[in-house]
Amino acid sequence: MPDSPRARRCGAVGRVRASALLVPLVSLVLLGLAAGCGGSSGPVTLTVLASSSLTEVFGEMGAAYRQSHPGVRLEPEFGGSAEMADKLSEHDPGDVLATADTVSLNQADPYLDGHRRAIAATGLTIAVGPGNPRRIQGLEDLERRGLRVVAGAPSVPIGRYTRQAFAKAGVPLRTTAEEISSRAVLDRIRVGDADAGVVYITDLRSAGIAVTSVPIPANENVTATYSAAAVKDGAHRDEADEFVSWLVTPEAQRLFNKYGFTTPVGPQ
């Protein structure tokens, strides 16, 4: 049949109609694929609720993580581990929880993914005033009368670790004040409100020359292990899981080591 002008016009109209129908169909398919892959239309911000002892290292990790994950930005919020865990029970928004011990992580268990990681470790030391004016040599010296000793409360990680160390040394713990975190203990000594207190070795950096360290022997010391998990109902579950897994990679562990932390022993 000859290719008449009318046939050509009808064919063109048909092609236009087919194209018009195809565009929304393609769009729907692409949207479906993006949703199925957990895609996001823009950058993702992960809220990381973390122990205050991780302040400096997590600050640098934010930049390092974004280099390898350009679409993800970290927004850390720091405080005592128990305080951060409690935020989840108050339905405070968060994507990742990182605490200074597993007990604090367990407190938030109903709100967390079951996949947890041991991400870093550190030890304990006695923090005293500059130059050690009270001539403290070890845990047994903290029994002295008139000495102002501050310790973590028994309900927080540094408090639990401190009591374990005193038990290993066979020395009773007598305090004049208790605090919610190692950083808070350190601050008391730094400003002169206390003569001595047990803190994480890695926290001493933040005090600079305002505090002196008295080592605790290995047979009396304990290992503080930091753990992290993704929040079960967080807004960015996949990205949170990926970040928690990244924390045990060689790249992340190099950053932890830079700030004095050691790689935890055992399953990670």
PyMOL commands that set and color helices and strands:
alter all, ss='L'
color gray80, all
select helices_A, chain A and resi 5-36+52-68+81-89+102-107+109-111+139-143+157-169+182-190+201-210+237-246+250-258
alter helices_A, ss='H'
color red, helices_A
select strands_A, chain A and resi 44-51+72-79+96-99+112-122+124-128+149-152+177-179+196-200+212-215+224-231
alter strands_A, ss='S'
color yellow, strands_A
deselect
rebuild
show_as cartoon
